[in-house]
Amino acid sequence: MRVWSVTDRGLVRSENQDACAVLTLDGYTVAVVCDGMGGAAGGQLASRIAVETFTSELEKILSPDMQPEQLREASSYAASLANRAIREAAARAEEYLGMGTTLVSAVSYDGGAVIT
């Protein structure tokens, strides 16, 4: 499988608030892209935290031969931890209150993919 990523800051913003990663873990290909909430303070930081937390957690919990439902649960769990990490970072600095991001991921396995 060949994978790559491309982001674009769009037509409105002066900075790109996207963050993404593609990696192979225990035979799975994991792709995640986050887009900081437009205009929200810290969107770039939030998207970076989300990608780093999401991939870090999947590195810990993915194992060979997981069933699709287990992959879905692992992805959902990693996304919830990413959300928590963003909320904690926002609580530590007033300028980041309200920061946020989207998160979309795919974990491909032999025979399909789980999308979160």
All heavy atoms as an XYZ file, in Angstrom:
848
protein
N       0.847     -1.165      0.000
C       0.000      0.000      0.000
C       0.901      1.238      0.000
O       1.867      1.310      0.749
C      -0.883     -0.011      1.248
C      -1.712      1.239      1.383
S      -2.675      1.367      2.915
C      -3.654     -0.089      2.860
N       0.573      2.181     -0.824
C       1.281      3.460     -0.838
C       0.384      4.508     -0.186
O      -0.798      4.600     -0.488
C       1.576      3.912     -2.251
C       2.586      3.066     -2.946
C       2.887      3.662     -4.287
N       3.489      2.646     -5.111
C       3.793      2.805     -6.359
N       3.521      3.946     -6.955
N       4.351      1.844     -7.045
N       0.970      5.274      0.704
C       0.210      6.331      1.370
C       1.049      7.599      1.406
O       2.274      7.546      1.395
C      -0.204      5.936      2.803
C      -1.192      4.788      2.783
C       1.002      5.565      3.638
N       0.373      8.730      1.415
C       1.037     10.013      1.546
C       0.029     11.001      2.093
O      -1.160     10.724      2.168
C       1.642     10.485      0.222
C       0.628     10.750     -0.838
C       0.013     11.923     -1.125
C       0.095      9.805     -1.767
N      -0.871     11.780     -2.166
C      -0.846     10.486     -2.580
C       0.301      8.448     -1.993
C      -1.554      9.849     -3.587
C      -0.416      7.832     -2.997
C      -1.308      8.524     -3.782
N       0.520     12.153      2.486
C      -0.390     13.167      3.009
C      -0.037     14.528      2.430
O       1.112     14.802      2.103
C      -0.318     13.217      4.534
O       0.982     13.576      4.953
N      -1.065     15.339      2.295
C      -0.919     16.708      1.807
C      -1.915     17.551      2.588
O      -3.045     17.122      2.822
C      -1.233     16.810      0.295
C      -1.174     18.253     -0.172
C      -0.306     15.939     -0.518
N      -1.509     18.728      3.014
C      -2.449     19.633      3.667
C      -2.428     20.967      2.943
O      -1.506     21.264      2.179
C      -2.112     19.861      5.153
O      -0.883     20.572      5.249
C      -2.016     18.556      5.902
N      -3.448     21.759      3.191
C      -3.554     23.070      2.567
C      -4.159     24.020      3.587
O      -5.141     23.675      4.251
C      -4.458     22.968      1.332
C      -4.511     24.261      0.557
O      -5.149     25.218      1.029
O      -3.909     24.305     -0.525
N      -3.615     25.207      3.714
C      -4.130     26.152      4.704
C      -5.463     26.737      4.300
O      -6.164     27.321      5.116
C      -3.120     27.263      4.976
C      -2.918     28.210      3.827
C      -1.965     29.340      4.216
N      -1.581     30.090      3.062
C      -2.295     31.073      2.527
N      -3.432     31.421      3.063
N      -1.866     31.707      1.461
N      -5.849     26.595      3.054
C      -7.121     27.124      2.590
C      -7.001     28.558      2.115
O      -5.902     29.119      2.042
N      -8.133     29.156      1.815
C      -8.147     30.501      1.236
C      -8.291     31.607      2.269
O      -8.073     32.774      1.955
C      -9.285     30.606      0.220
C      -9.215     29.630     -0.955
C     -10.475     29.725     -1.792
C      -7.981     29.896     -1.793
N      -8.662     31.289      3.497
C      -8.985     32.311      4.482
C      -7.864     32.539      5.494
O      -7.553     33.680      5.832
C     -10.294     31.942      5.221
C     -10.623     32.951      6.288
C     -11.441     31.803      4.227
N      -7.236     31.490      5.972
C      -6.252     31.586      7.065
C      -4.849     31.869      6.546
O      -4.475     31.465      5.454
C      -6.213     30.286      7.869
C      -7.568     29.831      8.340
C      -7.963     30.512      9.640
N      -9.310     30.100      9.993
C     -10.348     30.919     10.008
N     -10.216     32.179      9.701
N     -11.543     30.474     10.335
N      -4.059     32.513      7.398
C      -2.657     32.753      7.054
C      -1.768     31.623      7.545
O      -0.626     31.499      7.122
C      -2.179     34.084      7.643
O      -2.295     34.051      9.058
N      -2.263     30.802      8.464
C      -1.487     29.668      8.955
C      -2.240     28.376      8.693
O      -3.462     28.357      8.615
C      -1.183     29.813     10.447
C      -2.353     29.538     11.347
C      -1.986     29.583     12.826
O      -0.888     30.016     13.187
O      -2.847     29.178     13.612
N      -1.490     27.311      8.540
C      -2.069     25.993      8.334
C      -2.263     25.357      9.702
O      -1.307     25.147     10.429
C      -1.133     25.157      7.462
C      -1.759     23.859      7.042
O      -2.735     23.401      7.623
N      -1.185     23.241      6.025
N      -3.493     25.034     10.058
C      -3.783     24.422     11.349
C      -3.970     22.910     11.235
O      -4.475     22.277     12.138
C      -5.020     25.079     11.983
C      -4.803     26.526     12.331
C      -5.981     27.140     13.089
O      -7.069     26.567     13.159
N      -5.740     28.287     13.669
N      -3.530     22.335     10.109
C      -3.632     20.894      9.908
C      -2.443     20.180     10.538
O      -1.335     20.718     10.607
C      -3.624     20.540      8.419
C      -4.786     21.130      7.650
O      -5.761     21.568      8.275
O      -4.714     21.141      6.409
N      -2.683     18.964     10.958
C      -1.620     18.051     11.384
C      -2.038     16.666     10.929
O      -3.229     16.336     10.926
C      -1.433     18.097     12.897
N      -1.069     15.857     10.531
C      -1.408     14.513     10.062
C      -0.249     13.566     10.291
O       0.886     13.993     10.529
C      -1.805     14.534      8.595
S      -0.520     15.168      7.510
N      -0.557     12.283     10.222
C       0.469     11.253     10.344
C      -0.009     10.009      9.615
O      -1.207      9.736      9.534
C       0.736     10.922     11.809
N       0.937      9.285      9.071
C       0.692      7.981      8.465
C       1.799      7.072      8.965
O       2.975      7.411      8.861
C       0.715      8.045      6.923
C       0.504      6.661      6.334
C      -0.323      9.023      6.402
N       1.422      5.940      9.547
C       2.437      5.029     10.060
C       1.939      3.597      9.996
O       0.744      3.345      9.862
C       2.838      5.408     11.486
C       1.759      5.500     12.548
C       2.384      5.211     13.904
C       1.198      6.911     12.580
N       2.863      2.676     10.086
C       2.549      1.257     10.105
C       2.837      0.731     11.506
O       3.935      0.931     12.029
C       3.396      0.493      9.073
O       3.145      1.059      7.787
C       3.029     -0.971      9.053
N       1.824      0.101     12.090
C       1.945     -0.437     13.451
C       1.433     -1.872     13.466
O       0.262     -2.113     13.153
C       1.110      0.394     14.436
C       1.440      1.868     14.576
C       0.370      2.574     15.400
C       2.795      2.035     15.227
N       2.261     -2.810     13.813
C       1.867     -4.212     13.935
C       1.089     -4.725     12.734
O       0.107     -5.453     12.870
C       1.057     -4.432     15.218
C       1.926     -4.421     16.463
O       3.045     -4.966     16.406
O       1.490     -3.852     17.480
N       1.482     -4.301     11.540
C       0.835     -4.766     10.327
C      -0.359     -3.936      9.886
O      -0.963     -4.221      8.860
N      -0.740     -2.940     10.646
C      -1.842     -2.049     10.283
C      -1.253     -0.759      9.728
O      -0.202     -0.306     10.164
C      -2.696     -1.692     11.506
C      -3.218     -2.889     12.245
C      -2.657     -3.276     13.456
C      -4.267     -3.633     11.741
C      -3.125     -4.376     14.141
C      -4.749     -4.742     12.419
C      -4.169     -5.108     13.619
O      -4.638     -6.202     14.287
N      -1.938     -0.152      8.784
C      -1.577      1.187      8.338
C      -2.549      2.143      9.001
O      -3.766      1.976      8.898
C      -1.656      1.321      6.806
O      -0.742      0.385      6.228
C      -1.294      2.729      6.372
N      -2.000      3.105      9.713
C      -2.798      4.083     10.443
C      -2.601      5.441      9.788
O      -1.469      5.876      9.568
C      -2.366      4.165     11.923
C      -3.148      5.241     12.662
C      -2.529      2.809     12.600
N      -3.701      6.097      9.465
C      -3.657      7.445      8.928
C      -4.579      8.314      9.783
O      -5.692      7.895     10.115
C      -4.113      7.471      7.472
N      -4.109      9.496     10.142
C      -4.918     10.421     10.931
C      -4.668     11.834     10.427
O      -3.531     12.188     10.108
C      -4.626     10.300     12.447
C      -3.176     10.580     12.773
C      -5.543     11.193     13.261
N      -5.738     12.596     10.320
C      -5.618     14.004      9.949
C      -6.508     14.816     10.883
O      -7.628     14.414     11.197
C      -5.970     14.266      8.462
C      -7.414     13.915      8.161
C      -5.689     15.697      8.087
N      -5.963     15.928     11.352
C      -6.685     16.830     12.241
C      -6.593     18.232     11.662
O      -5.561     18.636     11.157
C      -6.068     16.828     13.637
S      -6.164     15.211     14.448
N      -7.690     18.972     11.771
C      -7.735     20.350     11.293
C      -8.186     21.214     12.455
O      -9.316     21.085     12.929
C      -8.714     20.462     10.117
C      -8.760     21.857      9.515
O      -7.990     22.740      9.957
O      -9.563     22.070      8.599
N      -7.270     22.080     12.927
C      -7.602     22.980     14.018
C      -8.842     23.782     13.679
O      -9.052     24.162     12.541
N      -9.679     23.994     14.674
C     -10.925     24.721     14.432
C     -10.600     26.123     13.955
O      -9.836     26.842     14.612
C     -11.786     24.743     15.682
C     -12.328     23.372     15.986
S     -13.596     23.216     17.267
C     -13.412     24.581     18.320
N     -11.151     26.452     12.800
C     -10.876     27.722     12.151
C     -11.089     28.911     13.059
O     -12.150     29.099     13.626
N     -10.052     29.677     13.225
C     -10.134     30.893     14.000
C      -9.998     30.692     15.488
O      -9.733     31.630     16.218
N     -10.190     29.471     15.982
C     -10.092     29.242     17.419
C      -8.639     29.363     17.865
O      -7.726     28.904     17.185
C     -10.632     27.863     17.776
N      -8.432     30.019     18.976
C      -7.070     30.151     19.511
C      -6.486     28.770     19.731
O      -7.128     27.893     20.294
C      -7.105     30.920     20.831
N      -5.286     28.560     19.254
C      -4.606     27.294     19.489
C      -5.011     26.162     18.579
O      -4.670     25.018     18.867
N      -5.693     26.431     17.483
C      -6.100     25.355     16.585
C      -4.927     24.543     16.073
O      -5.001     23.321     15.970
N      -3.837     25.215     15.779
C      -2.643     24.513     15.296
C      -2.085     23.606     16.392
O      -1.723     22.464     16.143
C      -1.601     25.521     14.833
C      -0.374     24.902     14.212
C       0.597     25.960     13.696
O       0.716     27.044     14.262
N       1.270     25.642     12.629
N      -2.049     24.119     17.621
C      -1.575     23.320     18.755
C      -2.515     22.150     19.010
O      -2.067     21.019     19.214
C      -1.454     24.194     20.010
C      -1.066     23.470     21.298
C       0.308     22.820     21.166
C      -1.098     24.444     22.469
N      -3.807     22.396     18.978
C      -4.778     21.336     19.233
C      -4.643     20.206     18.217
O      -4.679     19.028     18.596
C      -6.193     21.906     19.203
N      -4.485     20.531     16.956
C      -4.374     19.480     15.945
C      -3.079     18.684     16.127
O      -3.076     17.463     15.967
C      -4.483     20.049     14.530
O      -3.462     20.963     14.254
N      -2.001     19.351     16.508
C      -0.732     18.643     16.749
C      -0.847     17.721     17.967
O      -0.412     16.567     17.930
C       0.409     19.636     16.927
C       1.768     18.950     16.938
C       2.933     19.921     16.977
N       2.983     20.586     18.271
C       2.924     21.893     18.466
N       2.800     22.700     17.442
N       2.985     22.397     19.675
N      -1.451     18.217     19.048
C      -1.652     17.385     20.239
C      -2.500     16.170     19.891
O      -2.202     15.046     20.322
C      -2.321     18.196     21.371
C      -1.355     19.226     21.938
C      -2.833     17.269     22.485
C      -2.006     20.235     22.886
N      -3.547     16.366     19.128
C      -4.444     15.265     18.773
C      -3.716     14.177     17.991
O      -3.843     12.989     18.296
C      -5.638     15.790     17.980
N      -2.950     14.568     16.978
C      -2.215     13.582     16.180
C      -1.199     12.838     17.039
O      -1.109     11.606     16.999
C      -1.535     14.243     14.961
C      -0.512     13.308     14.323
C      -2.568     14.659     13.937
N      -0.447     13.577     17.831
C       0.587     12.947     18.667
C      -0.020     11.999     19.692
O       0.477     10.884     19.885
C       1.432     14.015     19.354
C       2.312     14.776     18.392
C       3.004     15.987     19.023
O       2.793     16.255     20.233
O       3.749     16.672     18.297
N      -1.092     12.406     20.341
C      -1.724     11.553     21.348
C      -2.369     10.338     20.705
O      -2.202      9.208     21.181
C      -2.770     12.356     22.154
O      -2.143     13.502     22.720
C      -3.383     11.509     23.253
N      -3.093     10.553     19.622
C      -3.776      9.462     18.932
C      -2.782      8.387     18.498
O      -2.971      7.200     18.789
C      -4.543     10.014     17.727
C      -5.337      8.994     16.994
C      -6.605      8.641     17.423
C      -4.838      8.382     15.854
C      -7.362      7.688     16.732
C      -5.578      7.444     15.166
C      -6.838      7.088     15.606
N      -1.719      8.781     17.817
C      -0.758      7.793     17.318
C       0.008      7.128     18.465
O       0.257      5.926     18.425
C       0.221      8.410     16.300
O       0.888      9.529     16.880
C      -0.513      8.844     15.035
N       0.348      7.903     19.478
C       1.063      7.346     20.631
C       0.234      6.269     21.324
O       0.747      5.206     21.696
C       1.411      8.467     21.611
O       1.971      7.942     22.783
N      -1.042      6.539     21.501
C      -1.906      5.559     22.156
C      -2.097      4.310     21.299
O      -2.089      3.203     21.824
C      -3.253      6.182     22.510
C      -3.170      7.174     23.640
C      -2.525      6.605     24.899
O      -2.838      5.456     25.302
O      -1.687      7.309     25.491
N      -2.262      4.485     19.995
C      -2.400      3.301     19.145
C      -1.131      2.469     19.144
O      -1.200      1.229     19.090
C      -2.794      3.687     17.720
C      -4.252      4.107     17.534
C      -4.533      4.379     16.062
C      -5.223      3.065     18.068
N       0.021      3.110     19.220
C       1.278      2.361     19.311
C       1.270      1.453     20.532
O       1.822      0.357     20.501
C       2.474      3.310     19.379
C       2.812      3.959     18.069
C       3.975      4.943     18.184
O       4.698      4.939     19.198
O       4.152      5.730     17.241
N       0.651      1.892     21.604
C       0.609      1.115     22.848
C      -0.401     -0.025     22.802
O      -0.174     -1.073     23.420
C       0.241      2.024     24.024
C       1.256      3.087     24.342
C       0.732      4.009     25.430
C       1.619      5.215     25.619
N       1.029      6.173     26.579
N      -1.528      0.173     22.110
C      -2.618     -0.794     22.259
C      -2.888     -1.689     21.053
O      -3.549     -2.710     21.212
C      -3.928     -0.097     22.698
C      -4.361      0.977     21.715
C      -3.796      0.478     24.083
C      -5.652      1.694     22.090
N      -2.379     -1.334     19.879
C      -2.613     -2.216     18.730
C      -1.767     -3.471     18.865
O      -0.624     -3.428     19.297
C      -2.271     -1.519     17.417
C      -3.236     -0.456     16.924
C      -2.795      0.061     15.554
C      -4.663     -0.968     16.855
N      -2.364     -4.588     18.482
C      -1.619     -5.845     18.463
C      -2.070     -6.634     17.242
O      -3.166     -6.418     16.717
C      -1.862     -6.635     19.749
O      -3.225     -6.962     19.890
N      -1.229     -7.534     16.772
C      -1.582     -8.311     15.579
C      -2.884     -9.083     15.776
O      -3.248     -9.454     16.891
C      -0.396     -9.271     15.423
C       0.726     -8.629     16.153
C       0.090     -7.875     17.288
N      -3.579     -9.303     14.681
C      -4.781    -10.146     14.643
C      -5.972     -9.591     15.424
O      -6.829    -10.352     15.871
C      -4.464    -11.570     15.116
C      -3.397    -12.223     14.254
O      -3.446    -12.017     13.015
O      -2.522    -12.907     14.798
N      -6.045     -8.276     15.601
C      -7.234     -7.694     16.231
C      -8.404     -7.771     15.256
O      -8.232     -7.647     14.049
C      -6.975     -6.238     16.648
C      -5.966     -6.105     17.778
S      -5.616     -4.387     18.215
C      -7.014     -4.028     19.278
N      -9.583     -7.963     15.781
C     -10.799     -7.983     14.991
C     -11.229     -6.541     14.686
O     -10.867     -5.620     15.415
C     -11.912     -8.718     15.743
C     -11.603    -10.176     16.000
C     -11.391    -10.950     14.714
O     -12.212    -10.889     13.799
N     -10.275    -11.665     14.622
N     -12.018     -6.333     13.626
C     -12.448     -4.968     13.290
C     -13.083     -4.215     14.462
O     -12.827     -3.033     14.660
C     -13.437     -5.177     12.145
C     -12.953     -6.432     11.481
C     -12.455     -7.295     12.612
N     -13.904     -4.894     15.250
C     -14.539     -4.225     16.401
C     -13.486     -3.792     17.426
O     -13.594     -2.727     18.032
C     -15.584     -5.130     17.056
C     -16.296     -4.494     18.227
C     -17.057     -3.220     17.879
O     -17.423     -3.017     16.712
O     -17.297     -2.411     18.806
N     -12.458     -4.602     17.626
C     -11.378     -4.227     18.537
C     -10.604     -3.024     17.996
O     -10.203     -2.146     18.764
C     -10.425     -5.411     18.745
C     -11.051     -6.560     19.492
C     -10.149     -7.775     19.476
O      -9.731     -8.244     18.407
N      -9.841     -8.286     20.658
N     -10.408     -2.976     16.688
C      -9.728     -1.831     16.074
C     -10.565     -0.560     16.231
O     -10.036      0.512     16.507
C      -9.446     -2.103     14.596
C      -8.433     -3.207     14.304
C      -8.393     -3.498     12.815
C      -7.062     -2.814     14.824
N     -11.886     -0.701     16.056
C     -12.770      0.446     16.239
C     -12.699      0.955     17.676
O     -12.600      2.147     17.931
C     -14.221      0.092     15.886
C     -15.147      1.320     15.906
C     -16.608      0.947     15.967
N     -16.970      0.218     17.167
C     -17.114      0.780     18.380
N     -16.911      2.056     18.552
N     -17.459      0.038     19.419
N     -12.733      0.040     18.636
C     -12.645      0.433     20.045
C     -11.301      1.091     20.351
O     -11.248      2.084     21.083
C     -12.863     -0.779     20.943
C     -14.294     -1.267     20.955
C     -14.485     -2.529     21.766
O     -13.558     -2.922     22.510
O     -15.560     -3.131     21.657
N     -10.222      0.551     19.804
C      -8.895      1.133     20.027
C      -8.813      2.539     19.446
O      -8.293      3.464     20.089
C      -7.819      0.235     19.416
N      -9.351      2.730     18.245
C      -9.342      4.050     17.614
C     -10.185      5.048     18.396
O      -9.784      6.192     18.601
C      -9.857      3.973     16.178
O      -8.974      3.247     15.378
N     -11.356      4.618     18.830
C     -12.227      5.498     19.611
C     -11.575      5.882     20.933
O     -11.654      7.033     21.364
C     -13.577      4.825     19.876
O     -14.279      4.652     18.678
N     -10.936      4.922     21.570
C     -10.248      5.186     22.831
C      -9.107      6.186     22.617
O      -8.958      7.148     23.381
C      -9.717      3.876     23.414
C      -8.940      4.050     24.686
C      -9.581      4.408     25.872
C      -7.563      3.851     24.709
C      -8.855      4.573     27.044
C      -6.843      4.003     25.880
C      -7.490      4.365     27.040
O      -6.772      4.531     28.200
N      -8.317      5.978     21.576
C      -7.211      6.893     21.290
C      -7.724      8.303     20.989
O      -7.136      9.296     21.412
C      -6.363      6.367     20.133
N      -8.849      8.400     20.280
C      -9.441      9.711     19.988
C      -9.928     10.380     21.269
O      -9.768     11.599     21.446
C     -10.580      9.570     18.987
N     -10.504      9.614     22.182
C     -10.974     10.211     23.432
C      -9.807     10.694     24.281
O      -9.892     11.741     24.933
C     -11.856      9.234     24.219
O     -11.100      8.174     24.748
N      -8.696      9.984     24.257
C      -7.510     10.446     24.985
C      -6.917     11.695     24.348
O      -6.410     12.578     25.045
C      -6.463      9.336     25.075
C      -6.848      8.145     25.953
C      -5.722      7.119     25.962
C      -7.192      8.580     27.365
N      -6.993     11.793     23.032
C      -6.546     13.007     22.344
C      -7.403     14.191     22.766
O      -6.887     15.293     23.033
C      -6.595     12.811     20.829
N      -8.707     13.978     22.853
C      -9.611     15.029     23.305
C      -9.255     15.477     24.719
O      -9.202     16.677     25.013
C     -11.064     14.542     23.246
C     -12.037     15.627     23.610
O     -12.044     16.696     23.017
N     -12.865     15.354     24.605
N      -9.009     14.532     25.593
C      -8.634     14.858     26.974
C      -7.336     15.658     27.017
O      -7.225     16.631     27.762
C      -8.487     13.589     27.803
C      -8.117     13.911     29.263
C      -7.782     12.711     30.102
N      -8.785     11.669     29.995
C      -8.582     10.429     30.419
N      -7.427     10.077     30.941
N      -9.530      9.529     30.297
N      -6.357     15.262     26.219
C      -5.068     15.967     26.204
C      -5.240     17.417     25.749
O      -4.595     18.329     26.287
C      -4.079     15.235     25.301
N      -6.124     17.643     24.790
C      -6.376     19.013     24.315
C      -7.052     19.829     25.411
O      -6.673     20.972     25.677
C      -7.239     18.994     23.037
C      -6.429     18.409     21.886
C      -7.740     20.394     22.691
C      -7.259     18.020     20.692
N      -8.039     19.246     26.069
C      -8.734     19.955     27.149
C      -7.771     20.308     28.280
O      -7.846     21.404     28.844
C      -9.909     19.127     27.653
C     -11.025     18.999     26.621
C     -12.095     18.035     27.092
N     -12.650     18.483     28.351
C     -13.875     18.921     28.512
N     -14.698     18.965     27.482
N     -14.322     19.294     29.694
N      -6.873     19.384     28.615
C      -5.902     19.645     29.675
C      -4.943     20.755     29.278
O      -4.610     21.616     30.090
C      -5.148     18.364     30.025
C      -6.012     17.348     30.756
C      -5.349     15.999     30.943
O      -4.219     15.781     30.423
O      -5.973     15.132     31.591
N      -4.493     20.753     28.031
C      -3.592     21.814     27.557
C      -4.306     23.162     27.565
O      -3.708     24.189     27.944
C      -3.081     21.489     26.152
N      -5.569     23.180     27.183
C      -6.341     24.423     27.167
C      -6.532     24.968     28.576
O      -6.528     26.187     28.789
C      -7.691     24.208     26.485
N      -6.685     24.090     29.538
C      -6.897     24.515     30.923
C      -5.639     25.124     31.541
O      -5.726     25.885     32.498
C      -7.373     23.332     31.765
N      -4.473     24.809     30.987
C      -3.209     25.318     31.539
C      -2.848     26.711     31.045
O      -1.991     27.360     31.644
C      -2.070     24.351     31.207
C      -2.122     23.054     31.983
C      -0.839     22.258     31.828
N      -0.588     21.846     30.465
C      -0.952     20.689     29.932
N      -1.621     19.822     30.649
N      -0.654     20.388     28.692
N      -3.459     27.169     29.961
C      -3.084     28.468     29.397
C      -4.328     29.198     28.901
O      -5.045     28.693     28.038
C      -2.085     28.286     28.255
N      -4.555     30.383     29.442
C      -5.757     31.146     29.106
C      -5.885     31.423     27.612
O      -6.985     31.409     27.065
C      -5.753     32.467     29.872
C      -7.045     33.223     29.750
C      -7.091     34.437     30.642
O      -6.630     34.347     31.789
O      -7.584     35.479     30.157
N      -4.761     31.656     26.933
C      -4.837     31.967     25.504
C      -5.300     30.782     24.657
O      -5.649     30.947     23.492
C      -3.506     32.503     24.964
C      -2.378     31.495     24.961
C      -1.517     31.504     26.214
O      -1.976     31.968     27.259
O      -0.375     31.024     26.137
N      -5.325     29.584     25.256
C      -5.759     28.405     24.513
C      -7.152     27.925     24.902
O      -7.613     26.898     24.403
C      -4.752     27.263     24.671
C      -3.420     27.580     24.070
C      -2.243     27.354     24.765
C      -3.320     28.129     22.798
C      -1.012     27.655     24.206
C      -2.092     28.433     22.236
C      -0.943     28.192     22.949
O       0.268     28.482     22.394
N      -7.833     28.653     25.761
C      -9.201     28.280     26.115
C     -10.042     28.237     24.844
O     -10.005     29.149     24.028
C      -9.799     29.270     27.113
C      -9.242     29.190     28.531
C      -9.852     30.283     29.397
C      -9.492     27.824     29.141
N     -10.777     27.183     24.672
C     -11.626     27.045     23.503
C     -10.949     26.467     22.280
O     -11.581     26.326     21.238
N      -9.663     26.111     22.393
C      -9.016     25.540     21.210
C      -9.622     24.172     20.915
O     -10.137     23.501     21.802
C      -7.508     25.438     21.398
C      -7.010     24.374     22.329
S      -5.204     24.344     22.293
C      -4.864     23.194     23.606
N      -9.575     23.788     19.649
C     -10.130     22.501     19.274
C      -9.666     22.075     17.902
O      -8.968     22.810     17.202
N     -10.051     20.885     17.539
C      -9.673     20.325     16.248
C     -10.654     19.233     15.854
O     -11.359     18.684     16.696
C      -8.245     19.737     16.298
O      -7.845     19.334     14.990
C      -8.143     18.552     17.235
N     -10.689     18.940     14.580
C     -11.362     17.739     14.092
C     -10.352     16.609     14.122
O      -9.143     16.857     14.195
C     -11.865     17.928     12.655
O     -10.737     18.164     11.802
C     -12.845     19.090     12.562
N     -10.810     15.379     14.057
C      -9.919     14.221     13.951
C     -10.633     13.179     13.107
O     -11.770     12.809     13.408
C      -9.593     13.644     15.333
C      -8.594     12.475     15.350
C      -7.792     12.472     16.644
C      -9.231     11.125     15.127
N      -9.978     12.756     12.040
C     -10.469     11.670     11.193
C      -9.327     10.678     11.041
O      -8.183     11.081     10.797
C     -10.923     12.184      9.808
C     -11.372     11.027      8.929
C     -12.025     13.222      9.945
N      -9.646      9.395     11.195
C      -8.582      8.400     11.087
C      -9.076      7.167     10.335
O     -10.273      6.919     10.224
C      -8.106      7.972     12.480
O      -9.089      7.191     13.123
N      -8.109      6.423      9.843
C      -8.367      5.126      9.229
C      -7.291      4.165      9.710
O      -6.110      4.517      9.747
C      -8.334      5.224      7.709
N      -7.721      2.992     10.105
C      -6.796      1.916     10.448
C      -7.115      0.790      9.481
O      -8.184      0.190      9.540
C      -6.963      1.450     11.910
C      -6.014      0.301     12.209
C      -6.754      2.614     12.886
N      -6.186      0.548      8.558
C      -6.437     -0.502      7.570
C      -5.849     -1.819      8.049
O      -4.808     -1.860      8.700
C      -5.859     -0.114      6.209
O      -4.462     -0.145      6.238
N      -6.551     -2.866      7.748
C      -6.131     -4.219      8.084
C      -6.343     -5.076      6.849
O      -6.940     -4.619      5.868
C      -6.920     -4.754      9.289
C      -8.408     -4.777      9.086
C      -9.050     -5.902      8.603
C      -9.180     -3.651      9.367
C     -10.420     -5.919      8.394
C     -10.546     -3.662      9.172
C     -11.166     -4.792      8.683
O     -12.517     -4.798      8.479
N      -5.857     -6.277      6.886
C      -6.010     -7.157      5.743
C      -7.484     -7.435      5.521
O      -8.115     -8.130      6.308
C      -5.256     -8.466      6.003
C      -5.123     -9.319      4.763
O      -5.200     -8.765      3.643
O      -4.936    -10.547      4.899
N      -8.057     -6.793      4.515
C      -9.463     -7.018      4.204
C     -10.369     -5.835      4.474
O     -11.566     -5.922      4.233
N      -9.842     -4.732      4.966
C     -10.731     -3.587      5.203
C     -10.055     -2.467      5.967
O      -8.840     -2.429      6.110
N     -10.888     -1.565      6.444
C     -10.404     -0.429      7.227
C     -11.470     -0.005      8.213
O     -12.667     -0.140      7.945
C     -10.038      0.742      6.317
N     -11.026      0.498      9.339
C     -11.911      1.071     10.338
C     -11.717      2.578     10.281
O     -10.588      3.076     10.388
C     -11.573      0.533     11.746
C     -12.353      1.268     12.815
C     -11.843     -0.960     11.810
N     -12.800      3.305     10.103
C     -12.751      4.768      9.999
C     -13.331      5.360     11.278
O     -14.414      4.964     11.711
C     -13.560      5.279      8.781
C     -13.184      4.523      7.511
C     -13.433      6.782      8.639
C     -11.763      4.684      7.073
N     -12.607      6.302     11.859
C     -13.080      6.987     13.064
C     -13.199      8.451     12.774
O     -12.342      9.044     12.182
C     -12.085      6.760     14.237
O     -11.927      5.372     14.454
C     -12.604      7.421     15.501
